[in-house]
Amino acid sequence: MFEGVALMPQKKKDAKNFGCKLDRELFDQLEEFCEISGFNKTLVVERAIQKYLDENFERVKEFNKTL
């Protein structure tokens, strides 16, 4: 398939391993979404966490200032 083509290695991502238990139904949805979309689970979870933090981080910081 790639005969005669030099493939460049991808740059290693600066990352940490993260493990958690997910509700089985949620995990099944994640797997189905990944199968349909072609995205891998790492990408989907990273984007979901980033979206959640973008939407809530400042609100939590402001709330904690009032305590």
C-alpha positions in Angstrom: 0.0 0.0 0.0 2.7 2.5 1.0 5.5 0.8 -1.0 8.3 3.2 -1.7 6.8 5.9 0.5 8.8 6.9 3.6 6.3 7.4 6.5 7.1 10.1 9.0 6.6 9.0 12.6 4.1 11.1 14.5 5.3 13.4 17.2 4.8 11.8 20.7 2.0 13.5 22.6 2.9 14.9 26.0 0.3 12.9 27.9 -0.5 11.1 31.2 -2.5 7.9 31.5 -5.9 8.3 32.9 -8.1 5.4 34.0 -11.6 5.5 35.3 -14.7 3.4 35.6 -17.6 4.5 33.4 -21.2 3.4 33.5 -21.6 0.5 31.1 -24.3 2.2 29.1 -22.2 5.4 28.8 -19.2 3.3 27.7 -21.3 1.5 25.1 -22.5 4.8 23.7 -18.9 6.0 23.5 -17.8 2.9 21.7 -20.7 3.1 19.2 -20.0 6.8 18.6 -16.3 6.0 17.9 -17.2 3.2 15.6 -19.6 5.4 13.6 -17.5 8.6 13.6 -14.1 7.0 13.1 -12.7 8.9 16.1 -10.7 7.1 18.8 -11.9 7.1 22.4 -9.0 9.2 23.6 -9.9 12.0 21.2 -13.6 11.9 22.1 -13.0 11.9 25.8 -10.4 14.7 25.6 -12.8 16.9 23.6 -15.6 16.2 26.0 -13.6 17.0 29.0 -12.2 20.2 27.4 -15.7 21.3 26.5 -16.9 20.7 30.0 -14.0 22.6 31.6 -14.4 25.5 29.1 -18.1 25.8 30.1 -17.7 25.3 33.8 -14.2 26.2 35.1 -14.7 29.9 35.6 -18.1 29.4 37.2 -16.6 27.0 39.7 -13.7 29.4 40.5 -16.1 32.3 41.0 -18.3 30.2 43.2 -15.4 29.2 45.4 -14.4 32.8 45.9 -17.8 33.4 47.6 -17.2 30.6 50.2 
